[in-house]
Amino acid sequence: MAHHQVNGKIVVTTPTGRVGSRVLRLLLQAGARPTVLLRDPDKLDAATRERVDLVRGDQGDVEAVLEATRGADRLFWVDPPTPDEDPIAGHARMGANAARAVQENEIAHTVFLSSVGAEKRHGVGEIDGLARTEQALDATGANVLHLRCGYFFTNLLMDADSLREGVLSTTWPLDSAIPWVDPRDIGDVAAVRLLAGNWSGSVVQAVHGPKDLSFSQVAKVLGRALGRPVRAERVSDDQVRAALRSAGSSQGQVEGVVGMAAGMRENFVPEQERGVLTTTPTTLAAWAHAHLLPAL
């Protein structure tokens, strides 16, 4: 069977992340030889390392970003979790690095992993930093696609201890439905849009998962998947603040986390409605059976 190399240089950031690893795998299967930017090349398996071009560094290192993207035609950009005491400023700093690379290296198409809520531009905690990255990329005048994603299924893994006790805690109203999505499906959308490159200007595409779910509904789904009762329990913002402070988070980091839910749980409607272009297939039940159950 003939094998056709994908034309043009494609750069992938966070290639070992939940979304980036899926993007990388699909690009390889499509015949591309991507360039990957990462701090530790050993995190990639040997077979993958043979099929990519490696640049050591991270998105906070502007020189590494510029080196990785030199000659690039397409870029998949993710602002990784930031260690900055002010996460919004941290995201803005990384976004500025991306924008500089897009401009100086004349990258034609960039796909940015953003979030539902970024359309508000401010008042949504750490998501405000993603909004600043959107704005920085838009200011380059290049072709940029912002993927505004729903709440990751994988966030539930951070609540493993609580779920073992049969409790799903949240600051959201328990019957307020929001988009939930599998990061693997986000990777599918990102890879397809990178390979297509048939869009221009500043474009937004929401990735809402298969269904909007309330935390009460999520608890029922998880209970069936885990074979044990799970109940949703609403906690206050101050309870979350106290827990984060006890874990050593700075004030800025605390407010960045609390502000994400606080900024969207009252009268917020995503800019893009659910439809054929924004709906992805993997259900929470299927994901929970495959990933959450083994983790517990």
N, C-alpha and C positions, 0 to 999 in steps of 0.2 A: 504494500500500500504506500502511495506517495506521501511524503511528509513535507508540509509547507511551513517555513518559518514565518511567524507573524512579523510584519514589517514595523520598524520603529522601535525606539527604546522606551520601555515601560519601567517606571520606578515604583517600588512598593515599600511603604513604611510600615512599621509594626508587623513584620512578616510572620512572627510567631504568636501574634495576638488572636483573639477569638474570631475576628473578622478578617484581619490581614492574612492569616494562615490559609483561610478558604480562598481568598483572592489569589494568593500565590499559587495554590494547587491548581485552580482552574486556568490560570494563565499558562502554567507549564503544560497542562493537558491540551491547551489550544495551540501549542507549538511555539510559544514565546520563550525567550531567555531573559527573564526580568532582572533588573538590578535591585538589590535589596539593601536597605539601610537598617542596621541593627547593631546594638552594643556588643553582643556576644554571639559570634558566628557558630559556636558550639551548640547553641540551642536549635540549630537546624540539623536534621539528620543528614548523614553523609551523602545519600543519594540525591537529596535536594540541593546540597551545597555544590554538587558537580554540575547542576543545571542552571545555576544563577551566577550573576556577578555580584560580589560582596563589597560593600563599603562599611567599614566599622565606624560607628558613631550613633548619635540619636538626634531626634528632632530639635532638641535644645541647643545643639552645636551647629551654628550657622555655616561654618566652613565645611563640616561633613555633609550638610544638606546641599550646599552648592556643588561639592564634588560629586555626590551621588547623582544629582540631577543634570549635570553638564551633558548637553547633547540629547536630553530626554524629549520625547514627543508627548508622553502621557505620564501622569503622576497620580498615585493613590496616596492621599495624605490623611493621617490620623494624628490628632493631638493626644498623646498618651497621658495616663495619669500623671499629674504634676506634683513634685515634692515641694513646690513653692508654698510659703505660708499664706500667700494670697493666690488661690488657684485660678482666679479670673485673670490676674496679671500673668500667671504662668502660661495659660492658654494663649493669651494675646501675644506673648513673646514668641511662642512656637509658631503661631499663625503669621507673625511678621517674618519669621524665617522662611516659611513656605512662600509667602508673597514675594519676598526678595528673590527666591530661587525661580519662581514662575516668571518674574520680570526679567532678571538678568540672563537666565538660560532660555528664555523665549519658549516655555513649555506650552504647547498648543491646547492640551486638554487636561484638566485636573478634576478628580473625583474626591470630594472631601466628606469624611464621616462626621456628620453633625448630629443634631438631635431635635426631635419634636420639642418645641418651646423656644428654639433659637429665633423664631420669627418675632418673638416679643422684644428682642434686642436687649432688654434689661429687666431686672426683677425676678430672675429665675435661677439664682444661685450660680453654681459652677457653669451652667449652660450659657450664662452671659459670656463666658470666655470663648465658647464655640461660636457665638454670634459675632464676636470680635474677629475671629478667624474668617468667618464668612465675609465680613466686610472688608478685611484686608485683601482677601483673594479677589473679591469683586472689583476692588480699586485698581487691580492690575490691568483690567480690560481684556484679559484672556478668557478663554472658554472654561467655565467652572460649573461643576454640578455638585450641589449640596444635597447629600442624602440625609434627610431628617427622619431619624429612626425612633421607633417606640421603645418601650421599657424592655430591656434584655431579659429573656428567660434566665440567663446565666447569673443575673443578680441574686437569684434565689439561693445559689450556692454559698453566698456570703451569710445566709441565715441558716446554715445547716444545723448548728447546735440547737437553735430555737425550733426548727422543724422536727428534730428528733424528739422534742418534747410535745409536738403536736400543735405548735403555735406559729402563726404567720403574722408578724407585727408590721405595722405601717402607720404613717401619719396621714395617709389619704383617707377620705371618707370611705367606709367599707363597701358601699354600694355604688361608688363612682367608677364608671368604666373608662379605661384608658387602653391605648394600643400596646400590645405585648408582642415581641418578635424574637425569633431565633437568630442569633448572630450569624449562623451559617447561611441563612437565607439572605441576610444583608450582604454577605460576601458574594453570593450569586449575582445579586443586582449590580454590585460595584464592578465585578469582573465583566459582566455583559456590557455595561456602559463604557468601561475603559476600552474594550475591544471594538465596540461599535464606532465610537468617536464621531457620531453623526448628529451632534448637537452643537449649538453655538450660543455665545453670550453667557449670562448668569442664569442657571437653571436650578430649580428645586424639584426634588422627587422624594416624597415621603415613603417610608417603608414601615407599614403599620402591622405586619404580621397577619394572621388569618382572621382575627376577631378581637374586638375590644372586650376587655374583661375587667370586672371589679375584683377587689381583693377577696370579697366573699366568694365569688365564683372561682377564683384561683384556688382558694383553700379547699373547695369541694373537689376540683380537678386533682389537686395534689393528694387529697385523702384517698381517692380511688386509685391513683397510680401507686401510692406507697402502701396501700392496704392497711391504713390506720387512720383514725380521725385526725383532721387538721382543722383548727378554727382560726379565723381571722380576728385579730385584736388591734384596735386602734390605740396608738400611743401619742403622747403630745410632742410637740416640737422640743419642748424643754427636756423631756426624757431622753430624746435623741441627742440633744446637745450635751447632756450630762454624760451619756455613754461615750460619746466621741471625745470629750475632754479627758475622761478617765483613761482612754486609749492613747492619749498623747497628742491629739490633733490640735493644731493652732486655732485661734479664733476665726481666722479667715477660712480655714479648711472646714471648720464646723458649720459656719454659715453657708459655705458653698454647697454642702450636702443638704442641709435643712432647707435652703432656699429653693432647691430644684422642685420639690413637691409643693412647697408653700406658694410658689409662683404660678403653678398650673392647676391647683386643685379647685379653684373657684372661678367658674365662668370662662374657662379656657377652651377654645375650639381650635384644633390644628388648622393651619393655613390650607392644607390639602385634605380633602375629604377621602374617605375610604372608597376605593374603586379598583378596577382591574389593574391599574398601573401601580397602586400602592399596597396591594394585598399580596402576602407571601404565604406559602402552603403549610409550613410545619406547625402542627398544633402543640399547645402546651402539654397535653396528655402524652403525645408521642415523645416529646423532648424529655419529660419527667421520667418516663419509663427507661429511656435510653441513657440519661445522664444523671438525673437527681437520685433515683433509686440506688444505683451503684455507689453514689457518694455518701449515702446515709447508712 
